[in-house]
Amino acid sequence: MSCPSEATGSSCLLVEKSDIFRATLADDCGNLGYLGFAPDGSEYHVVVPVDLKLARGVKALNQPDDGTPFGGYKGWRYFECRPSDASGGLEARWHRVEENAAILRNWLHQFGIDVKIV
């Protein structure tokens, strides 16, 4: 999904806040959540749960032979959503979702991808 970008007049990607919520897992669950973005910023998908050990291997560049991290798409960029404090409950999770959304916008901006969280 895309939207008009007010700043540049170009298009931007609409990212559902509920998808960021899905990828923001509790810090004690042993898994991480990622959002994958197409190289041109035209689409994204949610990758959850990703086993913590597998994710550490990907971060250490121990990627599968086909170049796709943890079964994702070759050439796509993957954003790791920071986990929330499990002891903080739902309130802590939503707080972390807001933080992840802000970090995500900045992270994608470096690749020339404008995003609007809806």
C-alpha positions in Angstrom: 0.0 0.0 0.0 1.3 3.5 -0.8 0.4 7.0 0.1 1.4 10.4 -1.2 4.4 11.9 0.6 3.7 15.4 1.7 7.4 16.3 1.9 8.5 15.1 -1.5 5.4 14.6 -3.5 6.5 11.0 -4.1 4.8 7.9 -2.8 5.3 6.3 0.6 4.6 3.0 2.1 1.7 2.5 4.6 2.7 0.3 7.5 0.0 -1.0 9.8 0.7 -0.3 13.5 -0.9 -3.7 14.2 1.9 -5.4 12.2 4.5 -3.6 14.3 2.6 -4.9 17.3 2.7 -8.4 15.9 6.5 -8.2 15.5 7.1 -6.7 18.9 7.4 -9.8 21.1 8.0 -10.1 24.8 11.7 -10.2 25.8 11.3 -13.6 27.6 9.7 -15.6 24.8 12.9 -16.7 23.1 11.9 -15.2 19.7 12.2 -12.0 17.8 9.9 -10.3 15.3 10.9 -8.7 12.0 9.4 -6.6 9.3 10.8 -7.2 5.8 10.8 -4.5 3.2 11.1 -4.8 -0.6 14.2 -3.1 -2.0 12.0 -0.4 -3.8 9.8 0.2 -0.7 6.7 -1.0 -2.5 5.6 -3.6 0.0 6.5 -5.3 3.3 5.7 -8.4 5.3 5.8 -9.6 8.9 8.2 -12.4 10.0 7.4 -13.8 13.4 8.4 -15.6 15.4 12.1 -15.9 14.5 14.1 -18.1 16.9 16.6 -16.0 18.8 19.5 -18.4 18.0 18.6 -18.2 14.3 18.4 -14.4 14.4 21.8 -14.2 16.1 23.2 -16.4 13.3 21.8 -14.0 10.7 23.2 -11.0 12.5 26.6 -12.7 12.5 26.2 -13.1 8.7 25.7 -16.8 8.8 22.9 -16.6 6.2 21.5 -19.4 4.2 23.2 -20.2 0.9 20.4 -18.5 -1.1 21.0 -15.1 0.6 17.6 -15.0 2.3 17.7 -14.5 6.0 15.5 -16.9 8.0 13.3 -17.8 5.0 12.8 -14.2 3.9 13.0 -12.7 0.4 16.4 -12.2 -1.3 17.4 -8.6 -1.5 14.8 -7.4 1.0 15.8 -5.4 4.1 14.7 -6.8 7.5 14.0 -4.6 10.5 14.2 -6.2 13.9 11.5 -4.9 16.3 12.9 -4.5 19.7 11.2 -6.7 22.2 9.0 -5.4 25.0 9.5 -5.9 28.8 7.3 -8.9 29.5 6.8 -7.8 33.1 5.3 -4.6 31.9 2.3 -6.2 30.2 0.3 -4.7 27.4 1.1 -1.1 28.3 4.9 -1.8 28.0 4.3 -3.6 24.7 2.4 -0.6 23.2 5.1 1.7 24.4 7.7 -0.4 22.6 5.5 -0.5 19.5 5.6 3.4 19.4 9.4 3.3 19.9 9.8 0.7 17.1 7.6 2.7 14.8 9.8 5.8 15.2 13.0 3.8 14.8 11.5 2.1 11.7 10.7 5.4 10.0 14.3 6.6 10.5 15.8 3.3 9.5 13.8 3.2 6.2 14.6 6.9 5.5 18.3 6.1 5.1 17.3 3.8 2.1 15.1 6.6 0.6 11.8 4.9 1.7 9.1 7.1 3.1 6.7 5.4 5.4 3.5 6.3 7.2 2.4 4.3 10.2 -1.4 3.8 10.2 
